[in-house]
Amino acid sequence: MIPMRRMLRVLAIMLCAPAVVMCATTQEIGDPNDLDLPPNEPPSPPLVDNDGGPPLVNPDGGQPCTGLQCNVPTCAEGTTTTISGTVYAPNGRLPLPNVVVYIPNAPLAPLPRGVTCDRCGTLVSGNPMAAAITDTKGNFVLKDVPAGADIPLVMQIGKWRRKITLPQVDACKANLADPSDTGTDPSTKYSLITRLPRNQQEGDLPKIAVTTGGCDPIPCLIPKLGLDATEFGGGFSAKAVNFYGGANGGGPGNPPKAEVALWKDLEKLKQYDVVLHSCECDEHNQNKGDQVWTAMKQYVDMGGRLFTTDFGYTFIEDAPAPWSQVATWATDHDGGFPPPIPGGDYPINQGFPKGKALAEWLDYTNGTTTPGMVNLPTVYGNAVGLDTKRATPWVTELADAGGAPKIFTFNSPVDVDADKQCGRVAFGDAHIFSQVENNVSSNFPAGCREQMNDREKVIAFLFYDLTACVISDLVPPEAPPIVK
């Protein structure tokens, strides 16, 4: 039998429930914890039926789930549902580091057209519910992913973006995004599934302007990476890669002269995400001038990207300050150009995250015979020094040879805080593509050798770094935050 005093306590609590403040001072009631009532327990998270498999639950502690969040399985301790794989260039064979891979939980937003200030995190959309970034072997692992049929997967670096659908993801297991992509030998690994798009029908591509020239046929980089020839055209068009003629340069579609149709026109430049400028075998400054150099700097300051080699230094040296102060040049514009310097192995600067990644990636992809070095057979001495507070050396001479930069990059606008920089420039004081093996003409890309050599892989790495979101070279790229 329950004592009368205990019954009074229970009755008092029941009567006082609507008026806790009034009853709090009633000493006769005592401590409700003395009543041996069941303790309060947190509500169990809502479970979702999984056709007899492990129950599905929103991982965010029982908050209402939306979309694919409701398909994340609750697995036994020590196990989880994962998706792993390797992301490749459009050719399906060259693994790429620093590519963002994620599962969206909402529709993807259209990517902006033309030049934009692509700070990291600004272009990823779709409310990622699981995200990762590829390592130096191009590998990724997504954890706590939804299970079931038709799971979307997005691969993105800058304005390169491809969305695919995985037919089945098994709960509480390690799933391969491409079951055929196995093994560890980079010379035989490939994937037709987890690669960047080859054309605009497969996904999003950056808009690229290419200037051809008589030396260093850089345009051959594009087909070697795997872009479809249907995306190449002369002059501005809906195609992803538009060709313009520099001095002594040819190209598909009878390209218009860059000095007239591109360089001096800021509004035309702003329609492109990237400008690749081939070496023209000389400065040819009679075809440029202050209007061209100023427009190019303004374009990059707004978020454009510029890559050039050798005599392309005029776009940097002759640009308005502070671009003209980024490097020290040995040229005098009167034909007094420094002669070529001996080719050979040049050290990679591994003192910053991306430099270390380049060295590891080249070693993994068989892009070097000596780890930490890159072979450059045709090298010049145009740049003899670098302001390392403004620019980052990637490849240099050996210290006992002077340590001059051979490949360097800088973000722009120069001399502003890193979080306010929008564009990027990459320069190579060397010829990268052999004219014997690569020819840019009206039948492009037929004249380009299919396989990449060691130094071309360096430019491939720099090209994707150039087109990625802009971040300080001192900071390693990171995956975007998860949206719960």
Secondary structure, 3 states (H helix, E strand, C coil): CCCHHHHHHHHHHHHHHHHHHHHCCCCCCCCHHHHCCCCCCCCCCCEECCCCCCCEECCCCCCCCCHHHHHCECCCCCCCCEEEEECECCCCCCECCCCEEEEECCCCCCCCCCCCCCECCCCCCCCEEEEEECCCCCEEEEECCCCEEEEEEEEEECCEEEEEEEEEECCCCEEECCCCCCCCCCCCCCCCCCECCCCCCCCECCCEEEEECCCCCHHHHHHHHCCCHHHEEECCCCCCEEEEECCCCCCCCCCCEHHHHCCCCHHHHCCCCEEEECCCCCCCHHHCCHHHHHHHHHHHHCCCEEEEEHHHHHHHHCCCCCHHHCEEECCCCCCCCCCCECCEEEEECCCCHHHHHHHHHHHHCCCCCCCCEEEECEECCCEEEECCCCCEEEEECCHHHCCCEEEEEEEECCCCCHHHCCEEEEEECEECCCCCCECCCCCCCCCECCCCCHHHHHHHHHHHHHHCCECCCCCCCCCCCCCC
